[in-house]
Amino acid sequence: MSVFLLRRFATFVLTLVAASMIVFVVLEWLPGSAAEVVLGETATPEAVAALEARLGLDRPAPQRYAEWVGALLQGRTADSIAYDTPTAELIAERLRVSLPLAALAMVLTAVVALAAGVYAAARRGRAGDVGVMIATQLGLAVPGFWLAMLLILLFAVQLQWVGAGGFPGWSEEEGGGVVEGLKALLLPALALAAVQAAILARVTRSAVLDTMGEDYVRTARAKGLSRRQTLHRHVLRNAAIPVLTVAGLQFANLVAGTIVVENVFVLPGLGRLVFQAVANRDLVVVRDVVLLLAALVVAVNFVVDVLYALVDPRLRHA
């Protein structure tokens, strides 16, 4: 098991290094200068050059990459061009909204998708199965931002059960509280979870059906176990591997997918920070946020690999 974990961790580190290089190079290729955006079109070349020197943009790209990575390894981040604040502080502040939003969306996704997928597989070819497949097809077809606007119109405008946008905060000092904060995140989480639940439900159904066709399942049925007993004792555990793969990646996708939904609901999260940073050409913030999202995807893959080994010991020798 230790060798398996060591190999996976080495892959994790190498992938993260490659991701940091790609992020840096892609942002370097973007046309224009951040200093020009900050100072405006009327700025003189001398003023632009002075600001580029202050921001370190006049140094060679390899040197700036080494300084960036070295600072991150020491736990330091550069100051945002637009906010004049370390990007770590900006990101940490926005993650207080984005991570709970993604977690709530993931919980909704898992509860709905696993129940629907197992239900459809247990009733293959019958009305329940057809109904789930139609519902998941609709979930895949509906864009998240459009569903978000429909939810606002129904629950905020017509029924007035929740607010149409904004975030009150997690504490009473901020003017909100845990309950109020969760209410503000419920509609965005539903908008995020719709597509992901449709995908995971289909994967769950396919995985359960594939496992139910295995010889050991037929043997269990031949020994007298009911369909329900066979499903819970033998099928679900062995069908968990492809489901874990998709579910793990979905959480990372949910964090990255908050960019559009957070802007629809005017939530002060990571997605809105990226949107504002792109508009201001604050590449320092964009670079660190994109690397964080890449690290999250790689870290989730690492955790999923470990869960694989716990679910199926044969994979430890792969």
C-alpha positions in Angstrom: 0.0 0.0 0.0 2.9 2.4 0.8 4.4 1.8 -2.6 1.1 2.5 -4.2 0.7 5.8 -2.3 4.2 6.8 -3.1 3.7 6.3 -6.8 0.4 8.2 -6.8 1.9 11.1 -4.8 4.9 11.3 -7.2 2.3 11.5 -10.1 0.5 14.2 -8.1 3.6 16.4 -7.7 4.7 16.0 -11.3 1.2 16.8 -12.6 1.1 19.9 -10.4 4.5 21.1 -11.7 3.3 20.7 -15.3 0.1 22.5 -14.6 2.0 25.5 -13.1 4.1 25.7 -16.2 1.1 25.6 -18.5 -0.7 28.2 -16.5 2.3 30.6 -16.5 3.1 30.1 -20.2 -0.6 30.6 -21.3 -0.9 33.8 -19.4 2.4 35.0 -20.8 1.1 34.6 -24.3 -1.8 36.9 -23.7 -1.5 40.2 -25.7 -1.2 43.5 -24.0 0.3 44.6 -20.6 -1.3 44.6 -17.2 0.4 47.9 -16.5 -1.4 49.5 -19.5 -4.7 48.3 -18.2 -4.1 49.6 -14.7 -2.9 53.1 -15.9 -5.4 53.4 -18.8 -5.0 54.3 -22.5 -3.8 57.8 -21.8 -0.7 56.6 -19.8 2.7 57.6 -21.1 5.2 54.9 -22.1 7.4 56.1 -19.2 4.6 55.5 -16.7 3.8 52.1 -18.1 7.5 51.1 -18.0 7.8 52.3 -14.4 4.8 50.3 -13.3 6.0 47.2 -15.1 9.3 47.5 -13.3 7.5 47.8 -9.9 5.4 44.8 -10.7 8.4 42.8 -11.9 7.0 42.5 -15.5 10.3 43.7 -17.0 12.2 40.6 -15.7 12.7 37.5 -17.9 9.9 35.0 -17.9 11.9 32.1 -16.5 13.0 34.2 -13.6 9.5 35.3 -12.8 8.3 31.7 -13.0 11.0 30.6 -10.5 10.2 33.5 -8.2 6.5 32.7 -8.3 6.9 29.0 -7.6 9.5 29.7 -4.9 7.2 32.1 -3.1 4.3 29.6 -3.2 6.5 26.9 -1.7 7.3 29.3 1.1 3.7 30.1 1.6 3.8 33.6 0.1 1.8 35.1 -2.8 2.2 38.3 -4.8 0.0 41.3 -4.3 -3.0 41.7 -6.6 -2.6 44.5 -9.1 -6.1 45.8 -8.7 -6.6 45.3 -5.0 -3.0 45.8 -3.8 -3.6 42.8 -1.4 -1.9 39.4 -1.3 -3.8 37.0 -3.5 -3.8 34.4 -0.7 -6.0 36.7 1.4 -8.4 37.4 -1.5 -8.7 33.7 -2.4 -9.2 32.7 1.3 -11.9 35.3 1.7 -13.8 34.1 -1.5 -13.4 30.4 -0.7 -15.6 31.0 2.4 -18.4 31.2 -0.1 -17.3 29.0 -3.0 -16.3 25.9 -1.0 -19.6 25.6 0.9 -21.4 26.3 -2.3 -19.5 23.5 -4.1 -19.9 21.2 -1.1 -23.7 21.8 -0.9 -24.0 21.2 -4.7 -22.0 18.0 -4.3 -24.2 16.7 -1.5 -27.3 17.4 -3.6 -25.7 15.8 -6.6 -24.7 12.6 -4.7 -28.1 12.2 -2.9 -30.2 12.7 -6.1 -27.9 10.9 -8.5 -27.1 7.8 -6.5 -30.8 7.3 -5.5 -31.9 7.8 -9.1 -29.2 5.7 -10.7 -29.8 2.7 -8.4 -33.5 3.0 -8.7 -33.3 3.1 -12.5 -30.9 0.1 -12.6 -33.2 -2.0 -10.3 -36.1 -1.3 -12.6 -34.3 -1.7 -16.0 -36.7 -1.3 -18.9 -39.7 -0.4 -16.8 -41.4 3.0 -16.3 -39.2 4.1 -13.4 -36.0 3.5 -15.5 -37.5 5.4 -18.5 -38.5 8.3 -16.3 -35.1 8.6 -14.8 -33.5 8.6 -18.2 -35.8 11.3 -19.5 -35.1 13.4 -16.4 -31.3 13.0 -16.8 -31.5 13.9 -20.5 -33.3 17.1 -19.5 -30.7 17.8 -16.9 -27.9 17.5 -19.4 -29.7 19.7 -21.9 -30.5 22.7 -19.6 -27.6 25.2 -19.3 -26.7 26.0 -15.7 -27.1 29.8 -16.1 -30.5 29.5 -17.6 -31.7 27.2 -14.9 -30.3 29.7 -12.4 -32.4 32.4 -13.8 -35.5 30.2 -13.8 -34.9 29.4 -10.1 -34.6 33.0 -9.3 -37.9 33.8 -11.2 -39.8 31.0 -9.4 -38.5 30.9 -5.8 -37.3 34.5 -5.4 -39.6 36.6 -7.6 -42.9 34.6 -7.6 -42.8 32.6 -4.3 -40.4 35.0 -2.5 -39.1 32.1 -0.4 -35.4 33.2 -0.7 -33.5 36.3 -1.9 -32.7 36.8 -5.6 -29.0 37.2 -4.9 -26.2 38.3 -2.6 -24.7 36.7 0.4 -25.4 37.8 4.0 -22.4 36.2 5.6 -21.9 33.2 8.0 -22.1 35.2 11.3 -24.5 37.5 12.9 -21.8 40.2 13.0 -21.8 40.2 9.2 -25.6 40.5 9.2 -26.4 36.9 8.4 -25.8 33.5 10.0 -25.4 29.8 9.1 -29.1 29.3 8.3 -29.3 32.6 6.2 -26.0 31.7 4.5 -27.2 28.2 3.5 -30.5 29.7 2.2 -28.6 32.1 0.0 -26.5 29.2 -1.4 -29.4 26.8 -1.9 -30.6 28.1 -5.4 -27.0 28.4 -6.7 -26.3 24.9 -5.5 -29.4 23.5 -7.2 -28.3 25.2 -10.5 -24.8 23.7 -10.2 -26.0 20.3 -9.2 -28.6 19.7 -12.0 -26.1 18.8 -14.8 -23.7 17.0 -12.5 -26.6 14.9 -10.9 -27.8 13.9 -14.4 -24.3 12.7 -15.4 -23.7 10.8 -12.1 -27.1 9.2 -12.2 -26.4 7.8 -15.7 -22.9 6.6 -14.6 -24.4 5.0 -11.5 -27.1 3.2 -13.5 -24.5 1.9 -16.0 -22.1 0.7 -13.3 -24.8 -1.1 -11.4 -26.2 -2.8 -14.5 -22.7 -3.9 -15.5 -22.0 -5.3 -12.1 -25.3 -7.1 -11.9 -24.3 -9.1 -15.0 -21.2 -10.6 -13.3 -21.0 -14.3 -12.5 -20.7 -13.8 -8.7 -24.0 -11.9 -8.7 -25.7 -14.7 -10.6 -24.2 -17.1 -8.1 -25.5 -15.1 -5.2 -29.0 -15.0 -6.7 -28.8 -18.8 -7.3 -28.0 -19.3 -3.6 -31.3 -17.7 -2.7 -30.5 -14.0 -2.1 -33.2 -11.6 -3.1 -32.6 -8.9 -5.7 -32.5 -6.3 -3.0 -30.0 -8.3 -0.8 -27.8 -9.0 -3.8 -27.8 -5.3 -4.7 -26.8 -4.1 -1.3 -24.3 -6.9 -0.4 -22.5 -7.5 -3.7 -23.4 -5.0 -6.4 -23.1 -1.5 -4.9 -19.6 -1.9 -3.5 -18.2 -3.2 -6.8 -20.0 -0.6 -8.8 -18.5 2.2 -6.7 -15.2 2.5 -8.7 -16.5 4.3 -11.8 -19.0 6.3 -9.6 -16.1 7.5 -7.4 -14.1 8.5 -10.5 -16.9 10.8 -11.8 -18.0 12.0 -8.4 -14.4 13.0 -7.5 -13.9 15.0 -10.7 -17.3 16.6 -10.3 -16.4 18.2 -7.0 -13.5 19.9 -8.7 -15.7 20.9 -11.6 -18.3 22.3 -9.3 -15.7 24.7 -7.7 -14.5 25.7 -11.1 -18.1 26.0 -12.4 -19.1 28.6 -9.8 -17.8 31.4 -12.1 -21.0 31.7 -14.1 -23.5 30.9 -11.3 -21.8 33.2 -8.8 -22.2 36.0 -11.2 -25.8 35.3 -11.8 -26.6 35.3 -8.1 -24.0 38.1 -7.3 -22.2 35.9 -4.8 -18.8 37.1 -3.5 -17.0 33.9 -4.3 -14.0 32.6 -6.2 -15.9 32.7 -9.5 -16.8 36.4 -9.2 -13.2 37.1 -8.2 -11.9 35.5 -11.4 -14.4 37.4 -13.5 -13.4 40.7 -12.0 -9.7 39.8 -12.3 -10.0 39.0 -16.0 -11.9 42.2 -16.6 -9.2 44.2 -14.8 -6.4 42.1 -16.4 -5.2 41.3 -12.9 -3.1 38.3 -14.1 -1.6 37.8 -10.6 -5.0 36.8 -9.3 -6.0 34.8 -12.4 -2.7 32.9 -12.3 -3.0 31.9 -8.6 -6.7 31.0 -8.8 -6.2 28.8 -11.9 -3.3 27.0 -10.3 -5.4 26.5 -7.2 -8.2 24.9 -9.3 -5.7 22.8 -11.1 -4.2 21.7 -7.8 -7.7 20.9 -6.6 -8.4 18.6 -9.6 -5.1 16.8 -9.1 -5.6 16.4 -5.4 -9.1 15.0 -5.9 -7.7 12.5 -8.4 -5.1 11.5 -5.8 -7.9 11.0 -3.1 -10.0 9.0 -5.6 -7.0 6.7 -6.3 -6.6 6.1 -2.6 -10.3 5.3 -2.3 -9.9 2.9 -5.2 -7.4 1.0 -3.3 -9.7 0.8 -0.3 -12.6 -0.3 -2.3 -10.7 -2.8 -4.5 -7.4 -4.1 -3.0 -6.3 -5.5 -6.4 -5.7 -1.9 -7.6 -2.9 -1.5 -5.0 -0.6 -3.6 -7.2 -1.5 -1.8 -10.4 
